[in-house]
């Protein structure tokens, strides 16, 4: 490719900006939406979204992950890249048609789905428009500056639309339309940039069959992962009411925000690690994997501990008093963040980058089976808390299985392991934060003060320990201030 590939540090900076926005945007929109639509309205949208994600996953057929790896390996050759992208598009198009057919048949045949037919029709557009985005191509080419700018603009626009058009409890359909717009408009924008990176004219000599085995393995993995990530919401929708769904959705939302921060580095590593694995550059591959493990623990451990300690206050502040009962579920979700972050590194950045998707598949099959059984046992009696507890147990089970499969890497990953340092620092930082928990202050000021004391203490401890990630952040800030001056 003629264009220069940015450094990992630059890509991480772009992705971190995007991640920070994904952290801030829900803090703006979700508290408002929760207070307008309440737990019942947000629960309805969460149920339909979870079901639609199954069909979206079938339409994608594992291509979002496989496409990054396949295109990253040939990104230096425009002709090979164009042929690979076109082959994957053809497979994706066929599966999207089949998925949409199954989607509308389900809508006609399942009474519970017919109750939300308007919402299901809105979410059908997310399945269709996902085909045209080919976002995996832009990730393979490491175009994180474009991805970040595009997502920031659409995120801000969606917030404006929410405040303008979601005003009453009955505006559930409008809210769903805005969510689908914010997630799908990026795919339309991608179409205009595709000719810059690949040829759109038919090239011939297509070899679709070469993609089938890895795609089907990744699809099976995505299917099983989707089963146990969306299964809680779907089973709650059938076994309990919309209120329990709304409570669970509030904890899932907050977990998603935390995960976007924790996986901010890992998201930019897959194309580069696939590139290294293809060229057998083992030293660079293992170095990046070790950094990803440490970075995941550096962020996830303090975040998890804080939101376990301040679960009730966080839920009440973000979603309102109607969601106070979601606090126990939130504690479980916060506890699962570290496990999910580590499996993202071991499963995606290590095993998938090296073409060992079948091992990841085994781990998620074990997780899906455990999650289904636990949900069946816990949801009827415990509702949202039961679903969250099932998620917590499942995520650590998946992590243990993946640790077995990556045991040959562990000596290299643990060579500079600093997890125990991060955990001890986070525990020490809790003491000043807990001192303000019962102060007679408003909810906002208690949260703000506790967060300042907690994360400030954690940062100071890491600075005193000369932690690499803190020093890199300070170095970047110095360069930015120097350029401005």
Protein Blocks (a to p, Z undefined) as FASTA:
>chain_A
ZZdcddfklmmmmmmmmmmmmmmmmmmmmmmmmmmnommlmmmmmmmmmmmmmmmmmmnn
ommmmmmmmmmmmmmpmklmmmmmmmmmmmmmmmmmmmmmmmmmmmmmmmklmmmmmmmm
mmmmmmmmmmmnommmmmmnopaklmmmmmmmmmmmmmmmmmmmmmbfklmmmmmmmmmm
mmmmmmmmmmmmmmmmmcfbdebjiafklmmmmmmmmmmmmmmmmmmmmmmmmmmmmmmc
fklmmmmmmmmmmmmmmmmmmmmmmmmmmmmmmmmmmnopaklmmmmmmmmmmmmmmmmm
mmmmmmmmmmmmmmmmmnojklmmmmmmmmmmmmmmmmmmmmmmmmmmmmmmnopamlmm
mmmmmmmmmmmmmmmmmmmmnommmmmmmmmmmmmmmmmmmmmmmmmmmmmmmmmgcklm
mmmmmmmmmmmmmmmmmpccdfklmmmmmmmmmmmmmmmmmmmnopaklmmmmmmmmmmm
mmmZZ
